[in-house]
Amino acid sequence: MNARKLSAVVVLALFVIAVPLFTANAEKRAKGGGGGLPFEGIEVDAALQSLPSTTFLTEKLPEFEARTGMKVRLHFLPEIELWDKIVMDVSTGVGTYEVIGMDPMFIPEFVEAGWILPIDEYVKNDKEYDVNDIMPKYKGINEYKGKLYCLPVYGETTIIWYRKDLFDAAGMKPPDTMEDYWNAAKKFNKPPQMYGVAMRGMRGSSMNIFIYTTFMKGIGGNYFDKNWNPIFNNENGIKAAEYYRDILKNFGPPGVATYTWDDTAIVLADGKVAMIIDSIDFLDRVVDPEKSKVIGKLGCAQVPKGPGGRHPAIFTLGLAVSKPANKSKKQKEASIEFMKWATNKEIEQGKAFEAHIPTPTRRSIFEDPRFIKKYGEEAYPGWLRSYVADLEIADPDFRPRIVEWREFGDRLGIAVEEIISGIKPAKQALDEAAADTRKIFIETGRLK
């Protein structure tokens, strides 16, 4: 869904329901702030993506509510449903959710539309919270034009997951280059028992483009020139698209053109694929006896490098303050207090050491000897080493963080899926996506 192009019918329908909801929300918030505790009676609703890192907050929430006096309601939603709901909520001014879970790629759009508020002044001098303990790349991807807008409750980068047992038996090292990656995929491709590789094929700015960009930039391509003219359809862009198509077509499982991140996790855990490139947080699945047939058989390595270098993806789920929902200073302070609690050091420690959720966002957790022992080389070969190495080189602008991202990113995702599926040649699909991107940029004024 594109917030700029909500149809008149949808906007009218939302406005009809917005007035009573807005009134009800205003009445709800007017009750707070009069008790002995700092936020007695204030209510905060938070819309979050359903992840282990967010659902973990549920069991810790009663203590926070007792200490602050506020009432917090957590609303857990699947990824796409979350984005749709929060865009509708803030774009219509309904303000159902005081705190919203944010894909950092959406921050420019939300800031320029006036939908979320900066939070620097509330965290920069809070020594107990220690905002500088947040990993620099995770902090950087939640900043825009020099201001901080989100506190990350979850973070990830991408790595190669590979069948270490197969590589060891063949006397092979894990892939280091894109050529190595291709050769290994070819070597271990023995369908239908084993496929050489699986990666996201499903269209979408947060789906196939999240992985595809590693290859596009690795080959030496990029999205735009310095004047914002699309160049993802130049010679390097075409080479990357053809590489991505051919490695999946030749060595991937049936239906890989529409694989999501979930599909790649399933085929990896089921022992049907020799390699994937995807998130570090797949660790939870591949060590779960109820979900995995490859326990003790996997290794991890950094994403492969090409002529243009090594380019891992990066993502966080950040917590942001909704401007429509936080009308008063006290309400905003309560929302930020919840956000700080949900991302503080104690919560991070609980996730890492109590709940086996190895997606920390803080440097102090990565450096904790307990974390190194629990998730290090002896326990999970290559996982922590590759995670840290890829996070160190990950670029917050791996995908371009601009207002138009969702629209043009989704359009490019369609092109990549068309290429993988064999519907269109790479040059045609990318040229068409580039032409549509130019139209989008002319409409927004980025291009003349």
C-alpha positions in Angstrom: 0.0 0.0 0.0 1.3 3.5 -0.9 0.2 6.2 1.6 0.6 9.0 -1.0 -1.9 7.3 -3.3 -4.7 6.2 -0.9 -7.8 6.3 -3.0 -10.5 8.8 -2.2 -12.8 6.0 -1.4 -10.5 4.5 1.2 -9.7 7.9 2.7 -13.4 8.7 3.0 -14.1 5.4 4.6 -11.2 5.8 7.1 -12.4 9.3 7.9 -15.8 8.0 8.8 -14.3 5.7 11.4 -11.5 8.1 12.4 -13.7 10.7 14.1 -15.2 8.4 16.8 -11.9 6.6 17.3 -9.9 9.9 17.6 -12.5 11.1 20.2 -12.2 7.9 22.1 -8.4 8.0 22.1 -8.4 11.6 23.3 -10.7 10.7 26.2 -8.5 7.7 27.0 -5.4 9.8 27.2 -7.0 12.6 29.1 -7.4 10.4 32.1 -3.7 9.9 32.7 -1.1 11.6 34.8 -2.8 12.4 38.1 -1.5 9.7 40.4 1.5 9.1 42.7 3.5 7.1 40.2 5.2 9.0 37.3 2.7 7.9 34.7 -0.3 6.9 36.8 -3.3 6.2 34.6 -1.7 6.9 31.3 -2.3 4.3 28.6 0.1 3.3 25.8 -0.8 1.1 22.8 2.1 -0.3 20.8 1.8 -1.9 17.4 4.7 -4.3 16.9 5.8 -6.9 14.4 5.4 -10.4 15.9 9.0 -11.5 16.7 10.6 -13.4 19.6 12.3 -10.1 20.5 8.9 -8.3 20.9 6.7 -11.1 22.3 9.4 -11.5 25.0 8.3 -8.1 26.4 4.9 -9.6 27.4 6.3 -11.5 30.4 8.3 -8.5 31.7 5.6 -5.9 31.2 3.7 -6.2 34.6 6.8 -5.1 36.5 7.2 -2.0 34.3 3.5 -1.1 34.6 3.7 -1.5 38.4 6.8 0.8 38.6 5.5 3.5 36.3 1.7 3.4 36.7 1.0 3.3 33.0 -1.0 0.7 31.2 0.6 -0.8 28.1 -1.2 -2.9 25.5 1.0 -4.7 23.0 -0.5 -5.5 19.6 1.5 -8.1 17.7 0.9 -8.3 13.9 2.5 -10.0 10.9 4.9 -7.9 9.0 2.8 -6.8 6.0 -0.3 -6.3 8.1 1.7 -4.1 10.6 2.9 -1.8 7.8 -0.5 -1.4 6.4 -2.2 -0.7 9.7 0.4 1.9 10.9 0.3 3.7 7.6 -3.5 4.0 7.7 -3.4 5.0 11.4 -0.9 7.8 11.1 -1.9 9.0 7.6 -5.6 9.5 8.7 -4.6 11.1 12.1 -6.6 8.4 14.0 -3.7 7.8 16.4 -4.7 4.4 17.7 -1.1 3.5 18.6 1.2 5.7 20.6 4.2 3.6 19.8 4.7 2.0 16.4 7.1 -0.7 15.2 9.1 0.8 12.3 11.0 -0.7 9.4 13.9 1.8 9.2 13.4 2.1 5.4 10.1 3.8 6.1 11.6 6.5 8.4 12.2 9.2 5.7 8.6 8.8 4.4 7.2 9.0 7.9 9.3 12.0 9.0 8.6 14.0 5.9 4.9 13.3 6.3 5.0 14.5 9.9 3.9 11.1 11.3 6.7 10.4 13.8 8.7 12.5 16.2 12.4 12.8 16.9 13.5 11.4 20.3 17.1 12.6 20.7 16.4 15.0 23.6 14.9 12.2 25.6 17.7 9.7 25.4 21.0 11.5 24.7 21.7 12.5 28.3 20.1 9.4 29.9 23.3 7.7 31.2 21.3 4.7 32.5 19.8 4.1 29.1 23.1 4.7 27.4 22.0 5.3 23.8 25.7 5.0 22.6 25.7 1.4 23.7 23.4 0.6 20.8 25.5 -0.9 18.0 26.5 2.0 15.7 25.0 0.5 12.5 21.8 -0.2 14.3 21.7 3.3 15.6 22.6 4.8 12.3 19.9 3.1 10.4 17.3 4.6 12.8 18.6 8.2 12.2 17.5 10.6 9.5 18.9 14.0 8.7 21.0 13.9 11.9 18.1 13.0 14.2 17.2 9.8 16.0 13.6 8.6 15.4 13.6 5.0 16.6 15.0 2.7 19.3 15.8 -0.7 17.9 14.2 -3.6 19.7 15.5 -6.1 17.2 18.4 -6.2 14.8 19.8 -8.4 12.0 22.2 -8.7 9.2 22.7 -11.4 6.6 25.2 -14.3 6.4 25.7 -17.5 4.4 24.2 -20.6 6.1 25.8 -23.7 4.6 25.9 -27.5 5.2 29.2 -27.8 7.0 29.0 -31.6 7.0 28.8 -31.6 3.2 31.5 -29.1 2.7 33.8 -30.9 5.2 33.2 -34.3 3.5 34.1 -32.7 0.1 37.2 -31.0 1.6 35.8 -27.5 0.7 35.9 -24.2 2.6 32.8 -22.1 2.8 32.3 -19.7 -0.1 34.1 -16.4 0.1 33.4 -15.0 -3.4 30.4 -14.9 -5.6 32.2 -17.4 -7.9 32.8 -19.7 -4.9 29.1 -19.4 -4.1 28.1 -20.4 -7.6 30.6 -23.3 -7.7 29.4 -24.7 -4.4 25.7 -24.4 -5.4 26.6 -26.4 -8.6 28.7 -29.0 -6.6 26.0 -29.9 -4.1 22.9 -29.7 -6.4 21.5 -33.2 -6.4 17.8 -32.8 -6.9 15.3 -33.8 -5.6 17.2 -34.9 -2.5 19.4 -31.8 -2.2 19.4 -28.4 -3.9 22.5 -26.3 -4.2 21.0 -23.0 -3.0 17.8 -21.2 -2.0 17.2 -17.4 -1.6 14.2 -15.1 -1.6 12.5 -14.8 -4.9 9.2 -13.3 -3.8 8.7 -9.7 -5.0 8.9 -6.9 -2.5 11.2 -4.1 -1.2 11.7 -6.1 2.0 11.6 -9.5 0.3 13.7 -10.4 -2.7 15.4 -6.9 -2.8 16.7 -7.4 0.7 18.9 -10.2 -0.6 19.3 -9.3 -4.2 21.0 -6.0 -3.3 24.0 -8.0 -2.0 24.6 -9.3 -5.5 23.8 -6.1 -7.3 26.2 -4.1 -5.2 28.7 -7.0 -5.1 29.0 -7.1 -8.9 29.6 -3.3 -8.8 26.1 -2.0 -9.4 24.1 0.6 -7.5 20.6 2.0 -7.5 21.2 5.6 -8.6 23.9 8.0 -9.8 24.7 11.2 -7.8 21.7 13.0 -9.5 19.2 10.3 -8.6 18.9 8.9 -12.1 18.2 5.1 -11.9 21.3 3.0 -12.9 20.2 -0.4 -11.5 19.5 -1.3 -15.1 23.0 -0.7 -16.4 25.5 -3.4 -17.4 26.3 -4.3 -13.9 22.7 -4.3 -12.9 21.9 -6.7 -15.7 24.8 -9.0 -14.8 23.6 -9.1 -11.2 20.0 -9.9 -12.2 21.2 -12.7 -14.5 23.5 -14.2 -11.9 20.6 -14.2 -9.3 18.2 -15.7 -11.9 20.6 -18.3 -13.1 21.9 -19.6 -9.7 18.3 -20.0 -8.5 17.0 -21.4 -11.8 19.9 -24.0 -12.1 20.4 -24.9 -8.5 17.4 -23.9 -6.6 14.3 -25.8 -5.5 11.0 -25.7 -7.4 9.0 -22.6 -6.8 12.0 -20.6 -5.6 10.9 -17.6 -7.6 8.2 -16.9 -5.0 10.2 -17.9 -1.9 9.9 -15.7 1.1 12.4 -15.5 4.0 10.2 -18.1 5.7 10.5 -20.5 2.8 14.3 -20.3 2.9 14.3 -21.0 6.6 12.0 -24.0 6.2 14.0 -25.6 3.4 17.3 -25.0 5.3 15.9 -26.6 8.5 14.4 -29.5 6.5 17.9 -30.4 5.2 16.9 -29.9 1.5 19.4 -27.2 0.6 23.2 -26.9 0.8 23.3 -23.1 1.2 21.2 -20.0 1.7 21.8 -16.3 2.3 19.5 -14.8 4.8 19.1 -13.5 8.4 21.3 -14.3 11.4 18.1 -14.9 13.3 17.5 -18.3 11.6 19.6 -19.7 14.5 16.4 -20.1 16.5 15.0 -22.5 13.9 18.0 -24.6 13.1 18.7 -25.5 16.7 15.1 -26.4 17.5 14.6 -30.2 17.5 10.9 -29.7 16.6 11.8 -27.6 13.5 15.2 -28.8 12.3 16.8 -31.8 10.8 20.2 -30.2 10.5 21.2 -29.7 14.1 24.9 -29.8 14.4 25.4 -29.9 10.6 25.5 -26.2 9.7 28.2 -23.6 9.5 28.0 -19.8 8.8 30.2 -17.4 6.8 30.1 -13.8 5.6 28.0 -13.0 2.5 30.1 -13.5 -0.7 32.1 -10.7 -2.1 32.3 -9.7 -5.8 34.2 -7.1 -7.8 32.3 -4.4 -6.0 33.0 -5.8 -2.5 31.0 -7.5 0.2 27.6 -6.1 1.0 25.5 -7.7 3.8 21.9 -6.5 4.4 20.9 -4.7 7.6 17.5 -4.4 9.3 16.1 -3.4 12.7 12.6 -3.2 14.1 12.6 0.2 15.7 10.1 1.7 18.1 8.9 5.2 17.1 6.6 7.8 18.6 3.4 8.4 16.6 2.8 12.1 16.3 -1.0 11.8 15.8 -1.4 9.6 19.0 0.9 11.6 21.3 -0.9 14.9 21.7 0.3 15.9 25.2 3.9 16.2 26.5 3.1 13.7 29.3 1.7 11.2 26.8 4.8 11.5 24.7 7.1 11.1 27.7 5.2 7.9 28.7 5.6 6.5 25.2 9.3 7.2 25.2 9.6 5.7 28.7 8.1 2.5 27.4 10.4 2.5 24.4 13.5 3.0 26.5 12.4 0.2 28.8 11.7 -2.2 25.9 15.2 -1.6 24.5 17.3 -1.2 27.7 20.3 -3.3 28.8 18.3 -5.4 31.2 15.7 -6.4 28.6 18.5 -7.1 26.1 20.2 -9.4 28.7 17.0 -11.2 29.4 16.5 -11.9 25.7 20.0 -13.2 25.1 20.5 -15.2 28.3 17.0 -16.2 29.5 15.1 -16.8 26.3 17.8 -17.8 23.7 16.9 -14.8 21.5 20.3 -13.9 19.9 19.4 -10.7 18.2 20.9 -8.0 20.5 21.2 -4.4 19.4 23.7 -3.4 22.1 27.4 -3.5 22.1 27.6 -4.6 25.8 25.7 -7.8 24.9 28.0 -8.7 22.0 31.0 -8.1 24.3 29.6 -10.0 27.2 31.7 -13.2 27.8 28.4 -15.1 28.5 27.1 -14.2 25.0 30.4 -15.1 23.4 30.4 -18.5 25.1 26.7 -19.2 24.5 26.7 -18.3 20.8 30.4 -18.6 19.9 32.5 -20.9 17.7 32.1 -24.1 19.7 28.4 -23.9 19.9 27.6 -22.6 16.4 30.5 -22.7 14.0 31.0 -19.4 12.2 27.7 -17.8 13.4 28.9 -15.1 15.8 32.1 -14.5 13.9 30.2 -13.9 10.6 27.4 -12.0 12.3 29.8 -9.5 13.9 32.0 -9.2 10.7 29.0 -8.5 8.4 27.4 -6.1 10.9 30.7 -4.1 11.1 30.7 -3.6 7.3 26.9 -3.3 6.8 25.8 0.1 5.4 22.7 1.7 6.8 22.1 2.9 3.3 22.5 -0.7 1.8 19.0 0.0 0.3 18.4 3.7 -0.3 16.6 5.3 2.6 14.4 7.8 0.8 10.8 8.9 0.9 9.9 6.9 -2.3 11.5 3.7 -1.1 8.4 1.6 -0.6 7.0 2.5 -4.0 10.1 2.1 -6.2 11.5 -0.7 -4.1 8.4 -2.8 -4.6 8.5 -2.0 -8.3 12.0 -3.2 -8.6 11.0 -6.3 -6.6 8.4 -7.1 -9.3 11.1 -6.9 -11.9 13.4 -9.2 -10.1 10.7 -11.8 -9.6 9.8 -11.5 -13.3 13.5 -12.2 -14.2 13.8 -15.2 -11.8 10.5 -16.6 -13.1 11.6 -16.2 -16.7 8.7 -14.0 -17.6 11.0 -11.2 -18.9 14.6 -10.9 -19.9 16.7 -9.1 -17.3 17.3 -6.0 -19.5 13.6 -5.6 -20.3 12.4 -6.0 -16.8 15.0 -3.6 -15.3 14.5 -1.0 -18.1 10.8 -1.0 -17.4 11.4 -0.7 -13.6 13.8 2.1 -14.2 11.3 4.0 -16.4 8.6 3.6 -13.7 11.1 4.8 -11.0 11.9 7.9 -13.0 8.1 8.7 -13.2 7.9 8.2 -9.4 10.8 10.6 -8.9 9.4 13.2 -11.3 6.1 13.1 -9.4 7.9 13.7 -6.1 10.2 16.3 -7.5 13.4 14.3 -7.0 13.9 14.4 -10.8 12.9 17.1 -13.2 
